[in-house]
Amino acid sequence: METKNIMIVGVGGQGSLLASKLLGYLLLNEGYDVKVSEVHGMSQRGGSVVTYVRYGDRVYSPVIDEGEADCIVSFELLEAARHLPYLKEDGQIVTNIQQIDPMPVITGQAAYPAELVTKMKASGAKVDAMDCVALAEEAGTVKAVNLVLLGRLSHYFDFPEETWMKAIEACVPSKFLEINKKAFSLGRNAAS
């Protein structure tokens, strides 16, 4: 199997590292060679966080270069747009529509870009954008955005829901398990 590449992008503190760990665990259990690489910006200060998940028969490098990502999973809208150059020509973006102002917007030096979903689609990208915050709150906590996004991402894989649930059970602490399973299901079953 040809190596597949998934980028998980977001802002520090949103749960992207758990999402990449869970995805890596699932793919490893499905028999793939998996490489997960975390690239931290100023994550503890709300900066960009990027994780690469690569899988296939044999994966030699953990890094994804521009134009190689089969899928970008984004916790925040501007992060999806910022990483668009990494997407393959026929790649898929799965993104939360949440907007978190970066420092230049906070200080008044710039404005948050408008119509980002429309602009990404106009560039030729396939974009699956949804309000993951609202679904996470429906599940019981805004901190479950990561599982809502993984639920949405699961549409683009052939693995049954039980396979995903087993990975959630293995990677999420038991006291948060039911909320996270609910968040995953809400993301998986949300209308397109």
C-alpha positions in Angstrom: 0.0 0.0 0.0 1.2 3.5 -0.9 1.9 5.6 2.2 -0.9 7.9 3.3 -0.4 11.2 5.0 -2.6 13.0 7.5 -1.8 16.4 9.0 -3.5 17.3 12.3 -3.3 21.1 12.8 -4.6 23.4 15.5 -3.8 25.7 18.3 -2.1 24.7 21.6 -4.5 23.2 24.1 -7.1 21.9 21.7 -6.4 18.2 22.0 -4.6 17.6 18.7 -1.9 15.4 20.4 -4.5 13.0 21.8 -6.2 12.9 18.3 -2.9 12.0 16.7 -2.1 9.4 19.4 -5.5 7.8 18.9 -5.3 7.7 15.1 -1.8 6.3 15.3 -3.0 3.6 17.7 -5.9 2.7 15.5 -3.8 2.4 12.3 -1.1 0.4 14.1 -3.8 -2.1 15.3 -5.0 -2.4 11.8 -1.6 -3.7 10.7 0.0 -0.6 9.2 3.5 0.7 9.7 2.8 4.1 11.4 5.0 7.1 12.0 3.6 10.0 14.2 5.6 13.2 14.5 4.7 16.2 16.6 5.8 19.6 15.6 5.2 22.1 18.4 5.1 25.8 18.0 4.3 27.9 21.0 1.6 25.5 21.9 1.3 26.5 25.5 0.8 30.1 24.4 -1.9 29.4 21.9 0.5 28.9 18.9 0.3 26.4 16.1 0.6 22.7 16.8 1.1 20.3 13.9 1.2 16.6 14.0 2.0 14.3 11.1 0.5 10.8 10.9 1.9 8.6 8.1 0.9 5.0 7.5 1.2 2.3 4.9 3.1 -1.0 4.3 6.4 0.6 5.1 6.9 4.2 6.2 10.5 5.6 6.3 10.0 9.2 7.4 7.6 10.9 9.8 7.6 14.2 7.9 5.0 15.4 5.4 6.2 17.9 2.8 4.1 20.4 0.8 1.7 18.8 -1.6 1.8 15.4 0.1 -1.1 15.4 2.7 -4.0 13.2 1.7 -6.0 14.8 4.5 -5.7 17.8 6.8 -7.7 17.7 10.0 -7.9 21.2 11.5 -9.1 22.3 14.9 -9.3 25.9 13.8 -10.3 27.5 10.5 -7.2 29.7 9.9 -4.9 26.8 10.6 -6.7 24.8 7.9 -6.1 27.7 5.4 -2.5 28.2 6.6 -1.6 24.5 5.9 -3.5 24.3 2.6 -0.1 24.1 0.6 0.5 20.7 2.2 -2.7 19.2 0.7 -2.5 16.9 -2.3 -4.4 18.0 -5.4 -7.3 15.6 -4.6 -6.9 15.9 -0.8 -9.5 16.3 1.8 -9.8 18.9 4.6 -11.8 18.1 7.7 -12.1 21.3 9.8 -13.8 22.9 12.7 -15.2 26.3 11.9 -14.0 27.8 15.2 -12.0 30.9 14.8 -9.3 31.7 17.3 -7.6 35.1 16.8 -3.9 34.8 16.3 -1.6 37.5 18.0 -1.6 39.9 15.0 -5.4 40.0 15.1 -5.4 40.4 18.9 -3.0 43.3 18.7 -4.9 45.0 15.9 -2.2 44.6 13.3 -4.4 42.4 11.1 -7.9 41.2 10.6 -9.0 37.6 10.8 -9.5 36.5 7.1 -13.1 36.3 5.9 -14.7 33.5 4.0 -12.0 31.0 4.5 -14.1 27.9 3.7 -15.2 29.5 0.4 -11.6 30.5 -0.4 -10.3 27.0 0.3 -13.0 25.5 -1.9 -12.2 28.0 -4.6 -8.6 26.8 -4.6 -9.8 23.3 -5.5 -9.7 21.7 -2.0 -12.5 19.4 -0.8 -13.6 20.9 2.5 -15.7 19.3 5.1 -16.3 22.1 7.6 -18.6 21.9 10.7 -19.2 23.4 14.1 -17.3 20.9 16.2 -17.5 23.1 19.3 -21.3 22.9 19.4 -21.2 19.1 19.0 -18.5 18.8 21.7 -20.7 20.9 24.0 -23.6 18.6 23.2 -21.5 15.6 24.2 -20.7 17.3 27.5 -17.5 19.3 27.2 -15.9 21.7 24.7 -12.7 19.7 25.3 -14.1 16.9 23.2 -13.6 18.8 19.9 -10.8 16.4 19.1 -13.1 13.4 19.2 -15.8 15.2 17.2 -13.2 15.8 14.5 -12.0 12.2 14.6 -15.6 11.1 14.2 -15.9 13.3 11.1 -12.6 12.0 9.8 -13.8 8.4 10.2 -16.1 9.0 7.1 -12.9 8.9 5.0 -11.8 5.5 6.2 -13.2 2.0 5.7 -12.8 1.0 9.3 -16.0 0.1 11.2 -17.1 2.2 14.1 -16.2 -0.6 16.6 -12.6 -0.3 15.5 -12.6 3.4 16.3 -14.3 2.8 19.6 -11.6 0.3 20.7 -9.0 2.9 20.0 -10.9 5.5 22.0 -11.1 3.0 24.9 -7.4 2.4 24.7 -6.3 6.0 24.6 -8.8 8.0 26.6 -8.9 7.9 30.5 -11.9 5.9 31.7 -13.4 8.9 33.5 -13.7 10.7 30.2 -14.6 7.7 28.1 -18.4 8.1 27.7 -18.2 11.8 26.8 -15.5 11.2 24.2 -17.4 8.3 22.7 -20.5 10.5 22.4 -18.4 13.3 20.9 -17.0 10.8 18.3 -20.5 9.6 17.4 -21.9 13.1 17.1 -19.0 14.0 14.7 -19.4 10.7 12.8 -23.2 11.1 12.4 -23.4 14.8 11.8 -25.1 15.9 8.6 -22.7 16.9 5.8 
